[in-house]
Amino acid sequence: MTSFIRAPISVMLYVLACVTATQETTTDANLSDPCYNYTVLDNPWRTDSSSISNPSSMCDRSVIWSGWYRLFINGLSTHISDTCVAQSSCGTDVALWIHGGHPTVQDGVVTRDICGYCINYCCYYGSYPIKVKACPGNYYIYELVRPTFCISVYFADLGSINTSSTAAISTVYPSVDPCYNYTVLDNPWRANSSRPSNPSFMCDQSVTWRGWYRLFINGLSAHIPDTCVAQSSCGTDTALWIRGGHPTVQDGVVTRDICGYAISYCCYYMSYPIKVKACPGNYYVYELVRPALCNSAYCAVVNISSTVTAVAPEMSSAAVTISSTFTAFTPETTTAVINISSLEACTSQNSGGCFQKLLDQIENITAQVLPLNTVTNILTAAFNASEKILESSSSASPTELVSSGNRMLKTSEKLISTLVKPTDTSDNVSFTLAAVEGQVFMVGPNVTLNKIPQLDTTNSSVDIDLIGIAKNNSERSAAVAFMSYNTMENLLKPDFFNTSNNTIKTMMSTVISATLPKTNNTKLTKPVNFTFRHIREFVPSGSLSCVYWNISEWIVDGCSVLKTNSSYTVCSCVHLSTFALIMQTSRPPESDSLMELVNLVCVIVGLVFFSLALLTFALCQWSPGVNNVARINICISLLLAHLLFLLTQQFLSLIRPQKVLCAVISGLLHFLFLSGFVWMFIEAVLLFICVKNLSQISSKQRDVLSSGFLCVIGYVVALVVVCVSVGLVPEGYGSEHCWIKMDNGFIWSFLGPVCIILASNTLLFIKIFISLNSALKSLNAEVSQMKQTKIMVFKTLAQFVVLGCPWILGFFTKDSKVLEILFLILNSQQGTFIFLIYCVLNHEVRQQYRKFFRCFAVSNNTEDYSVMSRK
């Protein structure tokens, strides 16, 4: 029953939608289909029968277009004309029509070019393309956009429809191959570096065009550009370029539209299509025709990405060379594209004057749009030349550095601005070079984005409200250029950040630049956020400043730090400029010769006593129940650690520049000091077993804790900690003093295990005292084994205090000379304490010392007596 009820309801809804189609907004259950979700456009003057006193008063540029539209005239459904419409029709000067015919229902949504008639050519004017869809019910809807020029309107036609989808271009093979039957066109002014001056505009309408042509500029093979060309270039007012790109050799002969730039639209003017063919040998030929507009000419571009060797064109006998038939003129020209070989010559000459002249040429470029490869080639050569010149003049004054830095910034911003080209929606360009990275993002009047994506380079990024900026411009378009300079700090040094306090300035980021090229209203709608990745070690005690370059110095006006950690910093600025992140740190205290002497003497004394302790452990006879494995390895680990530390500090100036060596040394120090603590823990474990088992200590040690097993534990644990630390944070080693870096909490890779060992030892000693106290109550205090155990407990506890506790002072030595000296003495004299506790205070060892000294004295006396008797 339910299905029978729903069916007639659906039919009624469809009929209701058809009846109310002339309302301004049509609704349907499926709002995603524009055939049922459009706005009605019903201005009567849009037909060619309309007549108003001032035909130029109507203009669709003043309309805020949004979404899809359906045309009605006097209650009748109509459509935009798809055939040529005469000038001064439909209440305006230029009536707009769609080129390419209307689609069918099966075609779905298609894109069609918009044309306007003028001077005997139906597509003299070109406007932004629109989307068109055929709907069931024999009507059409259009996604209209703001036209490129005034005074123009979309023309409503009540006549028949030319239904046609975009047809594929068929390949044509002429009877005579034009690749070997062409005319050479070699007017030098056709190069896009040629800047005309009115009234010297060239016009290709005055040429009698016949057949196929190949372009040459100053003996170099050239081609008509297939990207937008700026106005007032190529020797004329409107430089003509081909839309749709060049074909390949396999494509044969193809037809391409001809466009001319004006008023922020690359196809504002359109001319008659031409035929193009790619030829073997990497050149093109064109069947040129008379352009539709005057003061226009076909442009020519020479590939200058590398040094080009001029080659004479291969021509048949039919090929001829023509000279220019235009009136001779000498326009003022400025180099629009720089010869890369000239830049390389400056690099090899190390000539500052030559380099400055090249910067002058770059700054005088008049071309509004350049290919990406041209821009990157010039930037690469320019930065290489500047670095070479800096190396040769290392003693440059601050004034010279500032001047060169300003010139390079101006040059770079000028070049990247040539990558900005008009767009209807959005577009972007990016490049990555050794010295500089860049991104350009452009938005047009019909952009569909609510927010542009974050612009990223390797070490920085920027968030900017480009959509809001575009809305504040009359053309509803804007562009942002973002560059990150990897070597600019060599010119714009951090020392140019003038502050009242005497601090060390460190450049913590790459220098970046953000501009709004070819944008009339550059006022920001909201602050711009920059994210800088730190390129140098972050000092927690340092002060970070977000700065911008103000002609001769870094200043902070209008910029602030939003967020920071050890890896990156986010800055917020209310203006655009050239930015950087600078860290200020306190200057280190002047070298204290007395402290250095005390450090040297103390460490050497400690090394001597480490050596004496090792000799004592190795050569003296010990009781069978005494296990010296842990003590020997403690001495070995700390002896090597102190010796490596002493040598490193003495030769720090030579080691520090060797980053890998410095990191390896810090890793070895980490391992040796940590293994010393692990052996201290093993010593406590052995003592615990001794107290627990008392007289069975010897057998238990031999059965359970052999020397080989202890060595594996003592060194493998420390090695595993170091390897894991290297795997997780490989950049954590190699600080300024070739020790573990303090940032990112990496110091806890050492302090963490040390704290665990110290805590474990504390618990063990508490357990040992409890066990020992219990044993004392049940055994005779005069038993020799008990006496020895009590002595071992005392000595191990003293060792724990001497070797472990001095490291705690390291947390409190800041700004305290007394604690610093105390920390130095206690840690450097660990060998001395071990020798005193285990050797000097051991009765058996003292007896062996006395015996050794007596033998030594007797031996000396005997030698003296023998010498005297001989006399």
Sequence and secondary structure as in RCSB ss.txt:
>XXXX:A:sequence
MTSFIRAPISVMLYVLACVTATQETTTDANLSDPCYNYTVLDNPWRTDSSSISNPSSMCDRSVIWSGWYRLFING
LSTHISDTCVAQSSCGTDVALWIHGGHPTVQDGVVTRDICGYCINYCCYYGSYPIKVKACPGNYYIYELVRPTFC
ISVYFADLGSINTSSTAAISTVYPSVDPCYNYTVLDNPWRANSSRPSNPSFMCDQSVTWRGWYRLFINGLSAHIP
DTCVAQSSCGTDTALWIRGGHPTVQDGVVTRDICGYAISYCCYYMSYPIKVKACPGNYYVYELVRPALCNSAYCA
VVNISSTVTAVAPEMSSAAVTISSTFTAFTPETTTAVINISSLEACTSQNSGGCFQKLLDQIENITAQVLPLNTV
TNILTAAFNASEKILESSSSASPTELVSSGNRMLKTSEKLISTLVKPTDTSDNVSFTLAAVEGQVFMVGPNVTLN
KIPQLDTTNSSVDIDLIGIAKNNSERSAAVAFMSYNTMENLLKPDFFNTSNNTIKTMMSTVISATLPKTNNTKLT
KPVNFTFRHIREFVPSGSLSCVYWNISEWIVDGCSVLKTNSSYTVCSCVHLSTFALIMQTSRPPESDSLMELVNL
VCVIVGLVFFSLALLTFALCQWSPGVNNVARINICISLLLAHLLFLLTQQFLSLIRPQKVLCAVISGLLHFLFLS
GFVWMFIEAVLLFICVKNLSQISSKQRDVLSSGFLCVIGYVVALVVVCVSVGLVPEGYGSEHCWIKMDNGFIWSF
LGPVCIILASNTLLFIKIFISLNSALKSLNAEVSQMKQTKIMVFKTLAQFVVLGCPWILGFFTKDSKVLEILFLI
LNSQQGTFIFLIYCVLNHEVRQQYRKFFRCFAVSNNTEDYSVMSRK
>XXXX:A:secstr
 HHHHHHHHHHHHHHHHHHTTTSSB   S TTSGGGS EEE  GGGSTT   S TT   GGGS   S EEEEETT
EEEEE SS   TT TTSSEEEEEES B  GGG EEEEEEEEEETTEEEEEEEEEEEEEEETTTEEEEE    SSS
SEEE EE S   B        B  SS GGGS EEE  GGGBTT    TT    GGGS   SEEEEEETTEEEE  
SS   SS TTSSEEEEEES    GGG EEEEEEEEEETTEEEEEEEEEEEEEEETTTEEEEE    SSSSEEE B
EE  SS          TT EEE   S         SS  HHHHHHHHHHT HHHHHHHHHHHHT   S   HHHH
HHHHHHHHHHHHHHHHHTTT  HHHHHHHHHHHHHHHHHHHHTT    SSEEEEEEE SSEEEEEEEE TT   S
S   EE SSEEEE  HHHHHHTSTTS EEEEEEEESSGGGTS GGGB  SS EEEEE S EEEEE TT S    S
S EEEEEE  S   TTSEEEEEEE SSSEE TTEEEEEE SSEEEEEESS SEEEEEEEEE      HHHHHHHH
HHHHHHHHHHHHHHHHHHHS   TT   HHHHHHHHHHHHHHHHHHHHHHTHHHHTT HHHHHHHHHHHHHHHHH
HHHHHHHHHHHHHHHHHHGGGHHHHHHHH  HHHHHHHHHHHHHHHHHHHHHH GGGB  TTSSB  GGGTTHHH
HHHHHHHHHHHHHHHHHHHHHHHHHHHHS TT HHHHHHHHHHHHHHHHHHHHHGGGGGGGT TT HHHHHHHHH
HHHTHHHHHHIIIIIT HHHHHHHHHHHHHHHHHHHHHHHHHHHH 
